Amino acid sequence: MKPTPGRPDPINTPSASGASLLDDQPAPSRLVIDKIAISRWRHSGPYKQVLGEGEFVLGVALSATHVRLYCGRIAVFEGAMRRGMTYVCGPARTFRVEFGGPPDILHLHLTGPNICRHMGASLSDAPCPISATPSMLPRDALVEALARALLLVKDGADQTYRETLAQAIALRATQIEPAGPRVYPLAKPRLRQVIAHIEANLASPISLNELAAVAGLSRTHFAAQFRLATGCRPREFVLLQRVEAAKRMLADPSVEIIEVALTVGFQAQAHFSTVFKRFVGETPGRWRRTELTSPAGEPGETVDGTRVKSEQGHSAPEYAQA
């Protein structure tokens, strides 16, 4: 561990005068307890540290501040860090944090094997629960409470108690999922463009890249937004459109099933029959016979504003055409 010059406060390390360094007093070193070093950062200057193999740093915000978090040259996070939020950076990385105002951060410097031992694992035979990938964890009330309890430990208290609190914070951090960006449903104009493209190209293969390009989004963003807008994954939705088009063609008894399959984008009748049965519950031939012998199809069987069976055997939600 190679911290750059700075003034983090070691937690409850007696000074020469016997006073606690919980007050805002600079000190040259930190107290290390069983491979865990605990310090408190309350200075607005940037902080940089080179982490060795197996080393992690966790920073728990005790008050809100604006933070720029870097791991190497990668900007991991920039924005408001509310109290109870935690940043994590893992082994063999250069960690740097810049504050937009006076911070109050509890730093835990610890090793991967130390954490993994308490999780019933070891770096030699299993991945460490805390990922080496740098991340900003969302606010957690338990992490904040443990951090504040650690600050209240009196001078001369059992070192095991202080160490246990620090380990509890680290282990709790392994249970927190990093907050992802908020995803909104695909905008209706883009959704209409995508649906029109699907309907116009049912006879051809339709890829996720192709649909994402029509919507003007990346694959990842398009897939997430499309699913929120329609209730279906893009691939499932395309299959639904193929099945619905096939239903319309099957209503004409003069059209061969193989012709229907090829027209709606299937390369083989067997594959078409399998997909059709998964969505509808019957093979194309049986469905056709039932439809032609019944006075009218059941309501709610067409795709326009209706529900049809999804791949999981449930009704797929209606999607917006307007």
C-alpha positions as CSV (number, residue, x, y, z in Angstrom):
1,M,0.0,0.0,0.0
2,K,1.6,3.3,-1.1
3,P,-0.5,6.3,-0.1
4,T,0.5,9.6,-1.5
5,P,1.3,12.3,1.1
6,G,-1.9,13.5,2.7
7,R,-3.5,13.9,6.1
8,P,-5.9,11.0,6.8
9,D,-6.6,10.6,10.5
10,P,-5.9,7.2,12.0
11,I,-8.9,6.1,14.0
12,N,-8.4,6.2,17.8
13,T,-4.6,6.0,17.6
14,P,-3.2,7.6,20.8
15,S,-1.0,10.6,20.0
16,A,2.1,11.6,22.0
17,S,-0.1,13.5,24.4
18,G,-2.6,10.7,24.8
19,A,-5.3,12.6,22.9
20,S,-7.5,10.8,20.4
21,L,-6.9,11.7,16.7
22,L,-10.6,11.6,16.0
23,D,-10.3,15.3,16.0
24,D,-9.1,16.8,12.8
25,Q,-5.4,16.5,13.4
26,P,-3.0,15.4,10.7
27,A,-0.8,12.3,11.4
28,P,1.9,10.6,9.4
29,S,0.7,7.0,9.7
30,R,-2.3,4.8,10.2
31,L,-3.0,2.0,12.6
32,V,-3.1,-1.4,10.9
33,I,-5.2,-4.1,12.6
34,D,-4.8,-7.6,11.2
35,K,-4.3,-6.3,7.6
36,I,-7.0,-3.7,8.0
37,A,-6.0,0.0,8.2
38,I,-8.7,2.4,9.3
39,S,-8.5,6.1,8.7
40,R,-10.7,9.2,8.4
41,W,-10.3,11.7,5.6
42,R,-11.6,15.2,6.2
43,H,-9.4,17.3,3.9
44,S,-10.6,18.7,0.6
45,G,-7.3,18.0,-1.3
46,P,-7.1,15.0,-3.7
47,Y,-6.2,11.6,-2.4
48,K,-4.2,9.0,-4.4
49,Q,-3.1,5.5,-3.5
50,V,-1.4,2.7,-5.4
51,L,-3.0,-0.6,-4.3
52,G,-0.9,-3.7,-4.2
53,E,-2.0,-7.3,-5.0
54,G,-4.9,-8.4,-2.8
55,E,-5.5,-4.9,-1.4
56,F,-8.8,-3.0,-1.4
57,V,-9.9,0.4,-0.3
58,L,-13.4,1.2,0.8
59,G,-14.6,4.7,1.5
60,V,-17.8,5.3,3.4
61,A,-19.3,8.9,3.3
62,L,-20.2,10.2,6.7
63,S,-21.5,13.4,5.2
64,A,-22.6,14.5,1.7
65,T,-20.0,15.8,-0.7
66,H,-19.2,16.1,-4.4
67,V,-16.8,13.4,-5.6
68,R,-14.7,12.5,-8.6
69,L,-13.6,8.9,-8.4
70,Y,-10.9,7.5,-10.7
71,C,-9.2,4.1,-11.0
72,G,-6.1,4.6,-13.0
73,R,-7.3,6.9,-15.8
74,I,-10.8,5.6,-15.8
75,A,-13.5,8.0,-14.3
76,V,-15.6,5.7,-12.2
77,F,-18.0,8.2,-10.7
78,E,-18.6,11.9,-10.6
79,G,-21.5,13.5,-8.6
80,A,-23.0,13.8,-5.2
81,M,-21.8,11.2,-2.7
82,R,-24.5,11.0,0.0
83,R,-23.8,9.8,3.5
84,G,-23.9,6.1,3.6
85,M,-22.6,5.6,0.1
86,T,-19.4,3.6,-0.4
87,Y,-16.7,3.6,-3.1
88,V,-14.6,0.5,-3.7
89,C,-11.4,0.0,-5.6
90,G,-9.5,-3.3,-5.9
91,P,-6.0,-4.8,-6.2
92,A,-3.2,-3.6,-8.5
93,R,-4.9,-0.3,-9.4
94,T,-4.1,3.3,-8.9
95,F,-7.0,4.8,-6.9
96,R,-7.6,8.6,-6.9
97,V,-10.4,10.6,-5.5
98,E,-11.1,14.4,-5.7
99,F,-13.6,16.2,-3.5
100,G,-15.6,19.2,-4.4
101,G,-15.7,20.4,-0.8
102,P,-14.6,19.3,2.7
103,P,-15.4,15.6,2.9
104,D,-15.8,13.3,5.8
105,I,-14.9,9.8,4.6
106,L,-14.1,6.7,6.6
107,H,-11.4,4.7,4.7
108,L,-10.8,1.0,5.2
109,H,-7.7,-0.4,3.6
110,L,-7.8,-4.2,3.6
111,T,-6.6,-7.3,1.8
112,G,-8.7,-9.6,-0.4
113,P,-7.6,-12.8,1.5
114,N,-8.7,-11.2,4.8
115,I,-12.2,-10.5,3.4
116,C,-12.5,-13.8,1.6
117,R,-11.5,-15.8,4.7
118,H,-14.5,-14.5,6.5
119,M,-16.8,-15.2,3.6
120,G,-15.7,-18.9,3.6
121,A,-13.5,-18.5,0.5
122,S,-9.9,-17.8,-0.5
123,L,-8.3,-15.9,-3.3
124,S,-6.4,-19.1,-4.2
125,D,-9.5,-21.2,-5.0
126,A,-12.4,-18.7,-5.4
127,P,-13.0,-15.2,-6.5
128,C,-13.1,-12.6,-3.8
129,P,-16.7,-11.4,-3.0
130,I,-15.7,-7.8,-3.4
131,S,-15.0,-7.2,-7.1
132,A,-11.7,-5.7,-8.1
133,T,-13.7,-3.5,-10.5
134,P,-14.0,0.0,-9.1
135,S,-17.5,1.0,-8.3
136,M,-19.7,3.4,-6.3
137,L,-22.2,1.6,-4.1
138,P,-25.6,3.1,-3.3
139,R,-26.4,4.4,0.2
140,D,-26.8,1.7,2.8
141,A,-28.1,2.5,6.3
142,L,-26.3,-0.5,7.9
143,V,-22.9,0.5,6.4
144,E,-23.4,4.0,7.7
145,A,-24.4,2.8,11.2
146,L,-21.4,0.5,11.4
147,A,-19.1,3.3,10.3
148,R,-20.4,5.6,12.9
149,A,-20.2,2.9,15.5
150,L,-16.5,2.4,14.6
151,L,-15.9,6.1,15.2
152,L,-17.4,5.9,18.7
153,V,-14.9,3.2,19.9
154,K,-13.1,4.6,22.8
155,D,-9.3,4.7,23.2
156,G,-8.0,1.5,24.8
157,A,-11.0,-0.6,23.7
158,D,-10.5,-4.2,22.7
159,Q,-8.8,-4.1,19.2
160,T,-10.8,-7.2,18.2
161,Y,-14.0,-5.1,18.6
162,R,-12.7,-2.4,16.3
163,E,-11.5,-5.0,13.8
164,T,-14.8,-6.8,13.8
165,L,-16.7,-3.5,13.0
166,A,-14.3,-2.8,10.1
167,Q,-14.8,-6.4,8.8
168,A,-18.6,-6.1,9.1
169,I,-18.5,-3.0,6.9
170,A,-16.4,-4.7,4.3
171,L,-18.6,-7.8,4.3
172,R,-21.8,-5.8,4.1
173,A,-20.3,-4.0,1.1
174,T,-20.1,-7.4,-0.7
175,Q,-23.9,-7.7,-0.5
176,I,-24.7,-4.3,-2.1
177,E,-25.3,-4.1,-5.8
178,P,-23.8,-1.1,-7.6
179,A,-26.5,1.3,-8.7
180,G,-27.1,1.1,-12.4
181,P,-28.3,4.0,-14.6
182,R,-32.0,4.6,-14.8
183,V,-33.6,3.1,-17.9
184,Y,-36.7,4.6,-19.6
185,P,-39.0,2.9,-22.0
186,L,-38.3,3.3,-25.7
187,A,-39.9,6.5,-27.0
188,K,-43.0,5.9,-29.0
189,P,-41.7,7.4,-32.3
190,R,-38.7,5.1,-32.1
191,L,-40.9,2.2,-31.1
192,R,-43.1,2.8,-34.2
193,Q,-40.1,2.9,-36.4
194,V,-38.8,-0.4,-35.0
195,I,-42.2,-2.1,-35.3
196,A,-42.6,-0.9,-38.9
197,H,-39.1,-2.2,-39.8
198,I,-39.9,-5.6,-38.3
199,E,-43.2,-5.9,-40.2
200,A,-41.5,-4.9,-43.4
201,N,-38.7,-7.4,-43.1
202,L,-40.4,-10.5,-41.6
203,A,-39.1,-12.7,-44.5
204,S,-35.5,-11.8,-43.7
205,P,-33.3,-12.4,-40.6
206,I,-33.6,-9.5,-38.2
207,S,-30.7,-9.0,-35.8
208,L,-30.5,-7.0,-32.5
209,N,-27.8,-4.8,-34.1
210,E,-30.2,-4.0,-36.9
211,L,-33.1,-3.0,-34.6
212,A,-30.8,-1.0,-32.4
213,A,-29.5,0.9,-35.5
214,V,-33.1,1.7,-36.5
215,A,-33.7,3.1,-33.0
216,G,-30.4,5.0,-33.0
217,L,-29.2,3.3,-29.8
218,S,-26.6,0.9,-28.7
219,R,-27.5,-2.7,-28.4
220,T,-27.6,-2.6,-24.6
221,H,-29.7,0.5,-24.3
222,F,-32.0,-0.5,-27.0
223,A,-32.7,-4.0,-25.5
224,A,-33.4,-2.5,-22.1
225,Q,-35.6,0.3,-23.4
226,F,-37.5,-1.9,-25.8
227,R,-38.3,-4.4,-23.1
228,L,-39.7,-1.7,-20.8
229,A,-41.8,-0.4,-23.7
230,T,-43.3,-3.7,-24.9
231,G,-42.8,-6.2,-22.0
232,C,-40.9,-8.5,-24.5
233,R,-37.3,-9.0,-25.4
234,P,-36.6,-7.9,-29.0
235,R,-36.1,-11.5,-30.2
236,E,-39.3,-12.6,-28.5
237,F,-41.2,-9.7,-30.1
238,V,-39.9,-10.5,-33.6
239,L,-41.1,-14.1,-33.1
240,L,-44.5,-12.8,-32.0
241,Q,-44.8,-10.8,-35.2
242,R,-43.8,-13.8,-37.3
243,V,-46.4,-15.9,-35.6
244,E,-49.1,-13.3,-36.0
245,A,-48.3,-12.9,-39.7
246,A,-48.4,-16.7,-40.0
247,K,-51.9,-16.8,-38.5
248,R,-53.2,-14.4,-41.0
249,M,-51.8,-16.5,-43.9
250,L,-53.0,-19.8,-42.4
251,A,-56.5,-18.4,-42.5
252,D,-56.3,-19.1,-46.3
253,P,-56.5,-22.9,-46.8
254,S,-55.0,-22.6,-50.2
255,V,-51.6,-21.6,-48.8
256,E,-49.2,-24.4,-48.0
257,I,-47.7,-24.4,-44.5
258,I,-44.2,-24.5,-45.9
259,E,-45.0,-21.4,-47.9
260,V,-46.3,-19.7,-44.7
261,A,-43.1,-20.6,-42.9
262,L,-40.8,-19.2,-45.6
263,T,-42.8,-16.0,-46.0
264,V,-42.6,-15.1,-42.3
265,G,-38.9,-15.7,-42.0
266,F,-38.4,-19.4,-41.0
267,Q,-36.0,-21.5,-43.0
268,A,-37.6,-24.8,-42.2
269,Q,-41.2,-26.0,-41.6
270,A,-40.1,-28.0,-38.5
271,H,-38.7,-24.9,-36.8
272,F,-41.7,-22.9,-37.7
273,S,-44.0,-25.5,-36.2
274,T,-42.0,-25.6,-33.0
275,V,-42.0,-21.8,-32.5
276,F,-45.7,-21.6,-33.5
277,K,-46.7,-24.2,-30.9
278,R,-44.6,-22.6,-28.2
279,F,-46.5,-19.3,-28.6
280,V,-50.0,-20.5,-29.6
281,G,-50.2,-23.9,-27.9
282,E,-51.0,-25.8,-31.1
283,T,-49.1,-26.8,-34.3
284,P,-49.9,-24.7,-37.4
285,G,-51.9,-27.5,-39.0
286,R,-54.1,-28.1,-36.0
287,W,-54.6,-24.4,-35.4
288,R,-55.7,-24.0,-39.0
289,R,-58.2,-26.8,-38.8
290,T,-59.6,-25.4,-35.5
291,E,-59.9,-21.9,-37.0
292,L,-61.5,-23.0,-40.2
293,T,-64.1,-25.2,-38.5
294,S,-65.1,-22.8,-35.7
295,P,-67.6,-19.9,-36.4
296,A,-65.1,-17.3,-35.3
297,G,-61.7,-17.2,-33.6
298,E,-61.4,-16.4,-29.9
299,P,-61.2,-12.7,-29.2
300,G,-57.8,-11.4,-28.4
301,E,-55.9,-13.6,-30.9
302,T,-54.4,-10.9,-33.1
303,V,-51.4,-8.8,-32.3
304,D,-53.0,-5.4,-32.7
305,G,-53.7,-4.3,-29.2
306,T,-54.0,-7.9,-28.0
307,R,-52.3,-10.6,-25.9
308,V,-50.6,-13.7,-27.3
309,K,-48.6,-16.4,-25.6
310,S,-45.0,-15.6,-24.9
311,E,-42.0,-18.0,-25.0
312,Q,-42.6,-18.7,-21.3
313,G,-46.2,-19.7,-21.9
314,H,-47.6,-16.5,-20.5
315,S,-49.5,-13.7,-22.2
316,A,-47.2,-11.0,-23.5
317,P,-48.2,-7.5,-22.5
318,E,-49.8,-5.2,-25.0
319,Y,-47.5,-2.8,-26.8
320,A,-48.2,0.8,-27.9
321,Q,-48.9,1.4,-31.5
322,A,-49.8,5.0,-31.1
